[in-house]
């Protein structure tokens, strides 16, 4: 357990493991989501990562081609990745229980608050298409499908009536009813729906009330925002 000191107030926080581009977890297995175009492509991936056809079919309920499949890695491949220092990343989790939904956040392109005469009930985090999106807290998937405005949208339900929403994704790796762990990859950044570029539109809600995510996310990043942002009670 890590203890951070800020403004004479003791804040308890800890670092947890999160999925990244190199190593991910799904259904208790280590591996990675990979776009598989054909049976030949799948055979190449199986040979590359020491998996088997049966393992891939067992772990993927949507087994098929020209889509993303989770490819389990052999123990040797996992050890190789970890020894190369590309193992699962670390993310700070504060007393709120939330972590950042992206491992590398450099700026906020649009803050929570009024925008063009209406409430922008989220923060927008620009990132390259295909950047892994991770669950900000343990939870259950209550929505995972296309929405005309939000594009490919994921909504997670958490304890204490909190919800998180992840919008404009290029890919979605979870389905309604799934239980996910904090730090588990759930989709990839994109620009689907009403969007002007690749980014994650991230919301935290209490029941159906939009809250400022900056009030719940760890204050461990030196971020810039063209409109400025405010932490309401921190």
N, C-alpha and C positions, 0 to 999 in steps of 0.2 A: 504494500500500500504506500502510495506517494503522498506526502503532506506538502501542500503549497501554502505560502504565506502571502497575503495580499491585503494592503491597507489595514494591517493589524488584525485581520480576521483570518482564522484558520479554516482552510477549505480542503476537504478530503477529496482526493482524486486518484485515479489509477490508470495505468496503461493497459489496453487490451489488444489482442491480436485481431487484425482485420484482413479481409481478402484484398489481393492486389492483382496486377496484370500477370503475375507469374504463378501464384499458388492460391487456390480457392477451396472452400469446403462446401459440400452438398450431401445431404443425407448421410452424414457421418464419414464421408470419404474425402480424401484430398485429391485434387485434380484441377481441371480448368474447363470453362465453357469455351468451346471451339466451334466455329462454323464449319459444318461438314457438308460437302457438295455432292458426294456420291459414295457408293460402296468402296470404290478404289481409294478415295480420300480417307474414308474411315479406316480401312486396313492400314494405310500409311500412318495414321495417328495412333492406332493401336500398337503398331510396331515401334513407333517413336517413343511412346510413353510407358511401354510395358504393361498395357492393359489387355483385355480380351473382349471378343464380341459379346459374350454372355454378360460380362460386367457392365458394358455400355448399355445393353438392352435392359438390364435389371434396374439401373439407376435412372433411366430416362423414360418417363411415362409418355412423352410425346415423341418416341423414337421415329426417325425418318431421315430424309436427306434434304439438302438445300435449306438447312436450319441449324441453329445452335444446339449442340449436344454436350452434356457434361462427360468429359473423358477422365476416368479415374487414373491416377498415376501409381506406378509401382513404388514400393518402399525405397528402392534404389534411386529413382528419379526424385522423389521427395527429399531425400537426404542430399542429393546433388544440388538441388535448388537452394535448400537451407544453407549448405556449406558455401554457396556462392553469394550469400547474404541477400538473396532475392526471395527469402521465405515470406510468410505473411507479415504485413506491416504492423506498426504499433500506432494506436490512436488514443488520445487522452480522453478519459471519461470522467466528468465531474460529478458533483453531488446530485445534479438533476437526473443523471442516468442516461443522458443523450451523448452521442458522439457525432462528429461531422459526417455527413453522408458521402463525401468524397475524401480520399486520402490526402490529396494535394489541392489546397484551396489558396489561390493567390489574391483574389479580389471578389467583391460582391458587385455585380453589374447593376443590380436594382434592389433597393432596400425595402423592408417592410414599411408600409405607410401609404399615404395618399399619392396617387400617380394619375395624372390626366383626369382628375375629378372623381376618381373612385379608389377604393382601398385595394392596394396590392398586398394581399394577405400572405406574403411569402418573402423569401430572399432568392435571388437568382444568382447561381454560381456558374460562370462560364467555364467550359472545359472542352477538350477535343472530343469529337464523336468517337464512341466506343470506350470512353473512360468508365471504369467500374463504379457502380453506385452500390453502396452498402446500407443495410438497415441501420437506422440511427439508434434503435433500441430493440430489445426482444419484443416480438409481437406476432400477431396473426394477420394474414392477408385477407382483407375484406373486399378488395376490388383490384382487379388486374386485367384491364382491357382498354380498348381505344375509346377516347372521349373527343368529340369534335374540337373543343377548345384546348384541352390539356394534352392532346395527342395520346400516346401510349402512357397510361397512368397506372401507378401502383399506390394503394392506400393500405396502411398498416394500422391495426388497432393494438394499443398498448394498455398496460395496467393503469388504474386510476383515471379511466375515461379519456386518455390522450390518444390522438391519432397523428400520423405523419403521412404526407402525400409527396410523391416523387413524379414529376411530370415532364413531358416532351421526350421521353426515352426513345432510343432507337431500337432497343430490344428489352423484353421482359422475360425473366427467368423463373418467375413464381406464378402460382395460380391461387384463386380464391380457396381459402381453407388451410393453406400451408402455414406452418409455424416456422418462423425464422429467428435466427440468433443475431444479436447485435454484432455488426461487423461482417455479416454474411452478404455476399454479392446478390443483388436482387434484379439488376438490370444494367443497361449501358446508356450513357449520355447520348442524346440526339437532339433533333429539332423538329419533332412531329407535332401536329396540331398547329395552333396559332403561335408561331415562334419565328423570330428573326435571325436565329443563329443557334449553334450548339450550346446548350446550357442545361443545368438542372434547376427547375423551379421547385423549391423545397418549402413545405408548409408544416407547421406544428399547430394542432388544434386541440382545445379542451371541449369535448363533446363536439359541437359544431361552431365553436367560437375560435376564430383565427387569432393566434398569438404570435408575438415577435420571436422567431427562432433564435435571434441573437441573445435573448434572455435565458436560453436553455443550453446553448452550445458552449463548449469549453472556450475560455478566453485565452487561447494559446497561440493565436495567429495574428500577425501584423498585416491587417487587411486594408485595402483601399476601396473606396466606393465613390463614384462620381457625384452621387446625391447626398452623401453622408449617411450615417446610420446611428441610431441611439439604442442603448440598452436601457430599457425602461426602469428597472429597479436594481441594476448592478452598478 
